[in-house]
Amino acid sequence: MILIDVTYANWTQADIEHGETRDQGFVFQDEPISFKGLVELMRGYESVSNFPVDANCWLSSFNTDIQSGIETVHNLHFSSRNKPWYKKYWWLALKAAGFK
């Protein structure tokens, strides 16, 4: 099992103008997931943290609540508590999910 972290940040219009938000944190940390589950989860994210894509990137997903105007960003990360050689599985999952 690969360990993943998911973070969130909620941005109001005032936060965007100010350049930072205080409404942020972890949805969960060190959550175990199978390789297949990770690939499926990755497919729900729309952007990568860097180009070219490599094994050190994370994924982001964006959603805006039309009524409140709050934009929520979720980030999917490879947990630092993984064994170092698991990074190759993260990279393979990124490729399998179409981020290459």
N, C-alpha and C positions, 0 to 999 in steps of 0.2 A: 504494500500500500504506500502511496505517495502522500505526503502531508502538504496541505494547502492552507493558505490564509486568504480571507476575503475581508477587505476594508471598505468603508463607505465614507462619503463626504456629502453633506447636504449644503447646497449653495443657494442663498437668497439673492435677490438683485443687489441688496446692500453689500452682501459678502463679496459678490463679483466686483462691484465698484471699489471696494476696499482692498481686494486682492487676497483675502484669506477667510477661512471659516473656522469656527470653533466647534461646529457640529460634525465631528468626525470620529472614527474609531474602527474597531473590529466587529464584523458580523460574527466571525469565528476565527480561531487560530488553531493551527496544527491539526486540522481535520483530516482524517485518513480517507482516501478515495482510491478506487481501483483505476487502472490505466484507462479502461473503457469508459468509466464514469467521468474521468478527467477530460477525455476527448469530447464527450457529449457536453460537459459543462463549458468547456472552452468555446464551443460553437455558439453559445449564447452571448459571447462578448464580441464587440465590433472593432476594437482597435488595439494595437500593440504599443508598448512604451517607447520603442526605438526602431529605427530602420538603419541598416538591414536587421531583420529579425534574427535574434540569436537566443541561446539558452538562458541568458540573463534577463530577458524582458518579462514584463507582466502584461496582463490584459485589462482593458477597461470597457465598461458599459455605461451608457448615459441614459437617463430617463428624466423627463420634466413633467411635473404635476401641473396640468393646465390651470386648475383653480387657484393654487397657491403660488405658482411660478417658481417653486423650489426645484432646482436641478439636483438629482442624486447621481453620484458617480460611484460605481462599484469597481473595485480593482481585485483581480485574482492574482495571487503571488505564489511562487514556490517557497514553501516554508524553510526558514534557515535551520530548522531542527531536523531536516532530512539528512540522510547519509549522503556524503558528497557525490558518490557515484549515481545517485538517483537523478541528478541533473540531466543525464542522458535521456531518461524517460520523459522528463518535462519537455526536452527538445523534440523528442519523437512525437509526443502528444501535440505539440504546437504544429508540427508538420501535418500530422493526421487530421487535425482540425482545420487545416487550410491556411495557416499563418506561416508562410515561408517565402 
